[in-house]
Amino acid sequence: MCAVVRRSPSVQSVDRAISVMELLARQGWSGVTEVANELEIHKSTAYRLLTTLRDRRLVEQDAATEKYRLGFGMLLLASAVSADLDILRCARPICDRLSEQTGETVTITVLEEDEAVIVHQSVSRASAVSVDWTGLHTPLHATAAGKVFLAYMPEDQRLRVLNRKLERFTENTMVSASGLKSQLQEIRDQGYSHTVEELEIGLSAVGAPIRRSGGEVVGAVSVSGPAFRLSPEDLLAAGAQVRDAADEISWCLGYHATIPGE
């Protein structure tokens, strides 16, 4: 006997709202009656959906014809996705090259609310890392990429993160707000961050900021590897390499305040 799956009213509304936007994407300007007929829903339901989407600027209405089409609010949503896609387009060959140069794992990370999310990973044939970190959410205070975001994010957001209780992952994890503030200033001064066994025993990393054309930090590139292979001297050399790679990716994204390699 097959169970009947019933959608909750809220889930059904979300599904219908998405269907409305997909319809407008295909057909362009459409009236309430057209939407209702295409989706096989009552006109009053179509009107409520279109009005709600209009109020959120996801669709717009022509005052003369009273018809609807997708609105500028969709561009704001799409821009977030396209920004990540642009980063990946620019970063992949540079990350592959950096991974082979260092013999370590290279990742691209973006900021999602108050966490860092890995969106790309290049693994050298010589790397000791065999796991795929893509999609992993990591804390800002205990990772090289996360500290990059902390260093360059708006002050109010940084204070919100630093004023909460920070989790200690190892004995090396920096959980002091004052200590982190000192580290963040150092990151801004030298252009890259580093962590030594702060998130995980035996793992060290170096990260640098990726900027788009306006100068905003939109990502971070990092090199991660075993702590015994990334000594303080190695971290210094890797820091320069990672910073150069970040500058090269930023140049591709339209940020020309620095010249890669100089």
C-alpha positions in Angstrom: 0.0 0.0 0.0 1.5 3.4 -1.0 1.5 6.2 1.5 0.0 9.5 0.4 2.5 12.3 0.8 0.8 15.5 1.8 2.6 18.8 1.6 2.2 21.3 4.3 0.5 24.6 3.2 3.7 26.5 3.6 5.7 24.0 1.5 3.0 24.1 -1.2 3.1 27.9 -1.2 6.9 27.9 -1.7 6.6 25.3 -4.5 3.9 27.4 -6.2 5.9 30.6 -5.8 8.9 29.0 -7.5 6.6 27.7 -10.3 5.4 31.3 -10.8 8.9 32.6 -11.2 9.9 29.8 -13.6 6.8 30.6 -15.7 7.7 34.3 -15.8 11.2 33.4 -16.7 9.9 31.5 -19.7 7.1 33.7 -20.9 7.9 37.2 -19.7 5.0 39.6 -19.0 2.0 37.6 -17.8 -1.3 38.5 -16.2 -3.0 36.9 -13.2 -5.3 34.8 -15.4 -2.4 33.5 -17.5 -0.5 32.5 -14.4 -3.5 30.8 -12.8 -4.4 28.9 -16.0 -0.8 27.7 -16.6 -0.3 26.5 -13.0 -3.9 25.3 -12.7 -4.6 27.3 -9.6 -7.4 29.7 -8.6 -7.0 33.3 -9.7 -7.1 34.5 -6.1 -4.1 32.2 -5.3 -2.2 33.4 -8.3 -2.9 37.0 -7.3 -1.7 36.4 -3.7 1.5 34.7 -4.9 2.3 37.5 -7.4 1.6 40.2 -4.9 3.9 38.7 -2.3 6.7 38.2 -4.9 6.1 41.8 -6.0 6.4 43.1 -2.5 9.7 41.3 -2.1 10.9 42.8 -5.5 11.2 39.3 -7.0 8.7 40.3 -9.6 7.5 43.7 -10.9 4.2 44.8 -12.2 3.4 47.1 -15.2 1.1 49.9 -14.0 -0.7 50.1 -17.3 -1.2 46.5 -18.2 -1.1 45.1 -14.6 1.0 42.2 -15.9 4.0 40.8 -14.1 7.6 39.8 -15.0 10.7 38.9 -13.0 12.0 41.9 -10.9 15.3 43.3 -10.0 15.4 41.5 -6.7 16.3 38.4 -8.7 19.5 40.1 -9.8 20.6 40.4 -6.2 20.1 36.7 -5.7 21.8 35.8 -8.9 24.7 38.1 -8.3 25.7 36.1 -5.2 25.8 32.9 -7.2 27.6 34.4 -10.2 30.2 35.9 -7.8 31.1 32.4 -6.6 31.1 31.1 -10.1 33.4 33.9 -11.2 35.8 33.1 -8.4 35.9 29.4 -9.4 36.4 30.2 -13.0 39.4 32.4 -12.2 40.7 30.3 -9.3 40.8 26.7 -10.6 43.9 26.8 -12.8 45.7 29.0 -10.3 44.9 26.6 -7.4 46.0 23.6 -9.4 49.3 25.3 -10.1 49.8 26.3 -6.5 49.0 22.8 -5.3 51.7 21.3 -7.5 54.1 24.0 -6.5 53.6 23.5 -2.8 52.8 19.8 -2.8 49.9 20.6 -0.5 46.1 20.9 -0.7 44.7 24.3 -1.9 41.2 25.4 -1.2 38.9 28.3 -2.1 36.6 29.4 0.6 33.7 31.9 0.7 31.9 33.5 3.6 28.4 32.3 4.4 26.9 34.3 7.3 29.4 33.7 10.1 31.1 30.6 8.7 33.6 29.8 6.0 32.5 27.4 3.3 35.0 25.5 1.1 33.8 25.7 -2.5 36.8 24.3 -4.3 39.8 22.0 -3.6 42.9 21.2 -5.6 44.9 18.3 -4.3 48.6 17.7 -5.2 49.7 14.2 -6.1 52.2 14.7 -3.2 49.6 15.8 -0.7 48.9 13.8 2.4 45.3 14.9 2.4 43.0 12.4 0.9 39.6 13.7 2.0 37.3 16.0 -0.1 36.6 19.1 2.0 34.3 20.7 -0.7 31.1 22.0 1.0 32.6 21.9 4.5 31.6 24.7 6.9 34.5 25.8 9.1 34.7 28.3 12.0 36.2 31.7 11.4 38.4 31.9 14.4 40.2 28.6 14.0 41.1 28.5 10.2 43.4 30.5 8.0 40.6 31.3 5.6 38.3 32.2 8.4 40.8 34.6 9.9 41.1 36.3 6.5 37.3 37.0 6.6 37.5 38.2 10.2 40.3 40.6 9.3 38.4 42.3 6.4 34.7 42.0 7.3 32.7 45.0 8.6 33.5 46.0 12.2 30.0 45.2 13.5 30.0 41.7 12.1 33.5 41.1 13.4 32.5 42.2 16.9 29.4 39.9 16.8 31.7 36.9 16.1 34.4 37.8 18.6 32.0 38.7 21.4 30.4 35.2 21.5 32.0 32.2 23.2 34.5 30.7 20.8 34.9 27.0 20.6 38.3 25.5 21.5 39.2 22.7 19.1 42.8 22.1 20.2 45.1 23.5 22.8 46.4 25.9 20.1 43.0 27.4 19.2 42.9 31.1 19.8 39.7 31.8 21.7 40.7 35.2 23.2 39.0 38.1 21.5 41.9 40.4 22.3 44.4 37.8 21.0 42.4 37.4 17.8 42.2 41.2 17.3 46.0 41.3 17.5 46.3 38.5 14.9 43.8 40.2 12.6 45.8 43.4 12.5 48.9 41.3 11.7 46.9 39.7 8.8 46.0 43.1 7.4 49.6 44.2 7.7 51.2 41.2 5.9 48.4 40.3 3.6 48.0 36.7 4.7 47.0 34.6 7.7 48.2 31.3 9.1 47.1 28.7 11.6 49.2 26.0 13.3 47.1 23.1 14.6 44.2 25.3 15.7 41.3 23.4 14.1 42.9 20.0 14.1 46.1 18.5 15.6 48.7 18.0 12.9 47.1 20.4 10.4 48.5 23.9 9.5 47.4 26.3 6.9 48.1 29.7 5.2 45.4 31.9 3.6 45.1 35.2 1.7 42.1 37.3 0.6 40.5 37.3 -2.8 39.0 40.6 -3.9 36.6 41.6 -6.6 36.8 44.8 -8.7 35.6 47.2 -5.9 38.1 45.8 -3.4 35.7 43.8 -1.3 37.0 40.5 0.0 34.8 37.8 -1.5 36.9 34.7 -0.9 40.1 33.3 0.4 42.7 30.9 -1.0 44.5 28.6 1.4 47.2 26.1 1.4 46.8 23.3 4.0 49.1 20.5 5.0 50.7 18.5 7.8 52.2 20.7 10.5 55.6 18.8 10.2 55.8 20.0 6.6 54.6 23.5 7.3 57.2 24.8 9.8 57.4 28.5 10.7 59.9 29.0 7.9 57.7 27.0 5.5 54.7 29.1 6.5 56.5 32.3 5.7 57.4 31.0 2.2 53.9 29.6 1.7 52.4 32.9 2.8 54.1 34.8 -0.1 53.0 32.1 -2.6 49.4 32.2 -1.4 49.3 36.0 -1.4 50.6 36.0 -5.0 47.9 33.4 -6.0 45.2 35.5 -4.3 46.4 38.6 -6.1 46.3 36.7 -9.4 42.7 35.5 -8.8 41.7 39.0 -7.7 43.2 40.5 -10.9 41.1 38.1 -12.9 38.0 39.3 -11.0 38.9 42.9 -11.9 40.8 44.1 -8.8 43.9 45.8 -10.2 45.2 47.7 -7.2 48.0 45.2 -7.0 50.0 43.5 -9.8 50.3 39.7 -9.3 53.9 38.7 -8.6 55.1 42.1 -7.6 
